[in-house]
């Protein structure tokens, strides 16, 4: 006897839920929910040349002039090792952060010197703005330390710098001849020959990774020779407390998380922060890297929100100016992404408060302009729409539907009047345009779904194409909801 119970649910037809974006050749809303924070999943810290994810929306066409200008400026900046500043200015939401992140991570650079630079991207945490302005070095060094912890020890950022420095030393004929009496007493002729003529930096790496303690001690002696020769211009305290232990531990993964090492990297005395940061940059640019490019993003937010502005702003600018002076011939490039107004305020403040302000802030400016016309709006929308996987796999029949619409197929479902209205209703920033485009697409998709459920053909619905009229009505009705919370939202 069958004891199973009758279940009417098993006989019901399971119909998949209607995807409201499918009529638009999309399987989701491609516009970001919260634009304006730079590229998605871009982590502050060391900028790696690992390629830029193709699904990160960024309009190369829209910003090709700015990308070219940035490349041109940095090519000029990397022609020598004098410290320099680049201001990347623009109104809030125009895409300053994304521009910089895209440029460095694509990679987009054409300069061979820039290819050999170490790039570091820092953005202040809003919870840390008091510390950020009061002691920028403490903030930067501690952030630098946290990023080193997150960095894979196998990548050996400090090892690269040390190996590069030693390699430069042993391949430089004049320097080598100066110490040729000392070197044979430490290394065999075959080792020296292999290091100079054949394996080069690989020889140094092998020495670091495979040597026993006695050989490591010999290597430290060689490094001391380099330091004494002035090739590695670091103070003795920094060398003895940080570099030598770093080598002795052979870059073991436990090194950076030891409390003792932490105390070397992040000293409690505020005055030591600049020394640590300055010497670290000197080390990194003494061998493997020719330039250290530090991008400071969103400091204008901290600047504008500062409660005790005069004192902390004075400390911030004085310290930054000191860092630039101390690293004048070490390939230090500082990039500040700020609004135009913040640039003017900071510049005036620095010139007024610092005797050397005019010389320090005599630098280049790259302006990221606002969106100028509806053609540029269309360019932005196409970038987002075309990267949707469902649209990329659309059938010829589906594409034919888009081609028959008033919009350009790449712009479907938006048309030119919608682009003009999005520009008019926004503040000409990419942020606001994308937010409004997302809202309009959501509203129209919901309204189109209701029409289809009523039996209306998608092409006969007024919401099949997003026009300027639809944008106006969407904005107007959402304003009613915002201004009168008790009133129900109007259906399109």
N, C-alpha and C positions, 0 to 999 in steps of 0.2 A: 504494500500500500504506500502510495506516495504521500509523504508527510509535508511536502513543501506547500507553503501558503500562496494563495493567489495574490499577485502584486500587479495592480493595474498600471503602475509606472513603467513596467517593462515593455508594454505594448504601445507606449506613446512615442511618436516620431520626434527624435531629437533634432530640431532645426537649429543650425548655427545662428548665433546672433548677428544681425545685419551690421556690417562694418560701415559706419557712416562716412568714412573717408575714401572708400573704394571708388565712388563715382568721380572723384577728383584724381584718380590714378595714384592714390596714396594709401598706405596702411596705418598711418598715424600722422599727427600734426608735426611737421618737420621743424617748426620754428621753436626756439628755446623758450622754456618757461620763465627763466630768470637770466636774460642776457645782461651783459655789462660787467662781468667779472673775469674777462679774458677767456682764453681757450679752455674748453672743458678738459678736466683731469690734468691740467698743467700744474705740476708741483713746484713750489718755491724751492730754491736751492741750486745745486749744480745743473746747468743746462747741458744736456747731453745731445750729441749729434746722432740720434738714433732714428731720425726720420719723424715726420709729422703725420699723425693719423689722418687719413684722407676723409674721414667722416666728421672732422672738426670743421664747421662752416667758417670759411674765411674767403672773402672775395679778393682774389689776387688781381682780377681785372680792375676792381674798384680802387685798390690801393697800390697799383703797380708803380705810380709815380713816387709815392712815399717810400716804397720798398727800394726803388732805385736810388732815391736820395739818401736813405739810410746806409745803403751799401757804399755809395760814393763818399759819404762823410767818414765812415769807419775805415775805408781804404786810405783816406788822407790821415786819419788819426793813427793808424798802425804803421805809418811810414817811419816814425821814430818813437822813442820810448818816453817822451815827455808826458806828464799827467795832463789829462784833458777832461772836459765836461761837455756832455750833449744834453740839451733840453729837448724832450719830446712833448710838445704842447698841443692842447686841443680842449674843446669844451667837454664836459662830462658826457660819457656815453658814445663818443665818436669812434672808439676802438683803439685807443693808445696802447693798452695792455696787450690786446690780441695781436696788434701789429708787431710789437716787440717779440712776443712769444713765438709767433709764426716765423718771423725772420730768423731768429736764432735756432729754432728747432727743426726747420725744414730739411736740411739747412739751405740758406739762400745766398750765403756769402760767396764772393768771388775773389776776395783777397787771400793770397796764400798766407800772409801774416796773420790774418784773422782766423784762418783755419787752425793756427797753432796757439790760439788764445784760450784761456780758461774763462768760461762765462758763468756768472753767478747771478741768479735772480732772487731779489728779496722784496717782499711786500709786508708792510707792517700789519700786525694784528690789532684790531681796534681796541682790544682789551689792554694792549700794551703801549698805547700812544704816549702815556706819561713817561714811561721808561724810554721810549723811542726818542723823544725830544730831549729828555734830561741827559741821557748818556747814549748817544748813537753807537759808540763803540761797544758798550756792554751789550746792547741789543744785537748788533751785528755779529759780534764774536760768539755770543751764546746761540744765535740762530745758525751760525756757521758750524758750531760744534754739534748741534742737533742734526744738521744735515750730513755731517761726517759720520755720525752714528748710523744714519739711514743709508749711507753710501755703502756699497758692497766692498769689503776690504780687498777683494780680489782685484778690483779696479785700481787700487793702490795709487791714489791721487798724489800722496806725498812721496811715494816710491818713484813715481814718474819724475817728479821734480828733482829728487836727490840723484837718481840715475842720470837724468839729463845734465845736471850740473857737473857730475863726475865725468861724464862722457865729453862734455865741452872742454873740461880740463885736460883730459888725456889726449884729445885729438888736436889741441892747440899746440903747435910746435914750439912756440916761444916759452909758454908756461911749462910744457913738458921738459924742455931742455934745462929750465931753471931747476927743476926738482929731479932730474934724471939720476943724480947721485943717491937721492933718498929712495926713490921707487924700487930699484933693484934689491935694496935691503929688505923690502917688504914683500914684493912680488917677484916671481921668476920671470926671466926674459920671455919665456913662452906665453905666460899669462899676459904680460904687457903687450906683446905682439898681437895676441888674439883679441885683446880688448881694443887695441887701436886700429888694426888693419882689417880684422875680419868680423868679429861678432858685435863689436861696438856696444850699444846699449844693452843688447842681450847678454853680453858678458857681465855687465854690472848687475843686471837682474838676477842672473844665475848666482853671482857672488852673494847677493843679499838673501836669496831664498834657500841656498843649499850649504852655505858655509857653516862651520862649527864656531864655537864661541871665540876661539883664538883668532880665526880668520875674520870674524866680525870685528874684533878689537883692531885688527890691522886695517880693516876698511874704515873704521872710525878715525884712525890715525890719518889715513889718506884724506878723509873728508875734512879733518882739521887743517891739513895742508891747504886744501882748497879755500877754506874759510880764511886762513892766514894770508893767502895770496890776494884776498879781496874779491874773489870771484863769487863767493857766497857771503855777502856782507851782513852777517847777523851778529848780534852781541853775544858774548861768551855765556851769559846766564841763560839766554834762550837756547843756545846750542847744547849746553850741558844738561839742562833740565828737560828739554823737549826732543831735540833731534837725536841725540845720542841714545836715550832710552827707546825712542821710536825704532831706530835701526836694530838695537840689541834684541828687541822683541820680534824682529823680522816681520813686522806688520801683522802680527797675530790679531785675530778678530777681537780678542779680549782687551787689547791695548787701550782703545779709546774709551772704554767704559769703566776703566779703573779709576777710582777716586783720586789717586795721586796724579794721574795724567790729566784728569778733569781739572784739577787745581792748577796745573800748568797752563792749560788752554783758557780757562776762565778764572783768572785771579780775582780775589775779593776786593782788591784795591782798585778803585775806579780809574786812577791814573795809569794803571798798567794795561788797560784795555786797548788803548791806541797802540802801545808797543807790540802787544800780541798780534793785533790785526795787521799792523804795518810789517812786522817781521814775517808773518805768515805769507803775505802777498809777495814780499821780497824773495822768500824761498821759492814760491811757486813760479815766479817769473825769472828765476836765475838759471833755469835749465830747460825743462821740457816745454814750458810755456813762455811765449814772448810777451803776452799781454794778459792782464787780469781785468776783465770787463765786469763791473758791478752795476746791475740795474736795480735802482731803488724806485719802487712803484707805490703810488698812492700816498706819498708822504704829505701831499697837499691836504689830504683829509685830516691827518693828525695836526697839521699846521693850522688849519681853520678851526678845529675843535679845541685847540689848546686853551685851557682855562687860565693858567698863569703865563700868558703868552710871552711877554717881553724877555723874562729871565731865561726860560727854557729855549726859546727861539735863538737867543744870543748864544747859549751853550751849544746848541745843535750846529749852527752855522760856523761858529768858531772852531769846533772840533772837526767838522767836515773839511774846512779850509786847511786845518793843520794836517789832516791825513793827506790831502792833495799835495801840500808842500813837501811833506816827508817822503812821498813816493814820486817825486818829480821826475826821476829818471828810471823808473821801474815798470814802465808800460801800464800804468794804472789809468783806466778809462771809466769814468763815472757817468751813468745815464740816469737822468731824473725825468720821470713821466709825471707831468703835472698839468693843471689848467693854465691857460694864458694869464689869468689874474694872479694865481699863486706864483707863477714865474716872476711877474713884475714885482709883487710884494716881497718875495724872498730876495730878489736882486737888489731892490732898494734898501732893504734891511741890512743886507750884507755889506753893501757899499758904505752905508752910514755907520755901522757898528765896527767894521773891520778895517784896519789901515790898509790891508792888501786886498780888500774886497773887489776892487775893479779889476785887478790883475787876475785873481782867481776865477772870477765869473765872466771873464772875457772868453766866451765860448760860442759854439754854434747852436742854432735852434732849428728843429724840424717840426713843422706845424702839420698836424693831422686835421684837415678841414672837415666841416660838416657836410652832410649830403646836400648836393646843389640842385638836383633836378629829378624828374620822375624817371628818366632813363637810368640814373644811378640806383633809384629805388628798385627798378626792375632787375638790375644786375644783382642786388642783394637777394631778392626773392628767388631768382633763378638758381643761385648758388645753393640755397637750402632745399628747394624743391627737387633739383636734379640729382641730389645725393640720396634721395629716398630709395631704398632697395626695391620696393614694390614698383615704383615708377620705372626704374632701370630695367625691370624684367617685364614691363608691360607688353602685351601682344600688339600686333599690327592693328587689329580691330579696335583695341582700346586707344591706341595712339591716334587712330583716325577720328575718334570722338573728340579728342583734344584739338586736333587740327581744324575741326569745323567750328570751334568756339571762336568768339570775337578776340580772344587773347592769343598771343603767341603760344605755340604748343609747350615751349619750355617754361612759360609763365602761367599756364593754366592751373587753377581757375581764375586767377587775377587777370584783369585787363589793364590797359593804359590809364583809363580814368581812375581805376582803383589806386594805381601807383601815385597819380597826382594827388589824390585825396589823402593817401597815407602820408605823403610829404607835408601836405597842408596841415593835417591834424596832429603831426608830431612836432618835436622841437628840432627837427633835422638831424637827429642823432640816430645811429644805427640801433641803439637800445630801444628807443621809443617806437621806431618803425617796426622792428621785429615783434615787440610786445603787441602792438596794434594788429599786425598781420596775423599773429597767432589767435588773438581774440576774434577777429573777423572770420577766420577759417573755422574756428570752433562753433561760433554762432550760426554760420551758414550751413555747416555740416549737420547740426541739430535740426535746423529748419528744413533742410533738404530731406532728411530722414523722415520727418513727419509728413512731408508731401508724398514721399514714396509709399509710406504706410497707408496713405489715403488713396493710393492708386494712381497718383500723378507720375508721368514719365519723368525721369531725371532731367532730360533736356528741355522739358516744358516748364520746369520749376524756375521761378525767378532767382533762386539761390544757387542754380547750377553754375552761373558765372558771377564772380565777385566784382562788382562794378563800383564806381565812385559813389553812386547812390546808396548801395548796400553799406559801404564803409561809413557814410554820413549817418545813416539810420542806426547802425550798430553803436557808433560812438554816442549819438544822442540818447539812445535808450539806456545805455550803460550809465550815462551821467544821471539819468533819472533815478536809477537804482542807487547810485552812490549818494546823491543829494537827498533822497527820500527813502531811507532804509525800510520803512514800514510798508511802502508800496510794492506790490508784486512786480517782478520783472516782466516786461512786455514780450510777448512772443513775436518773432519776426514774421 
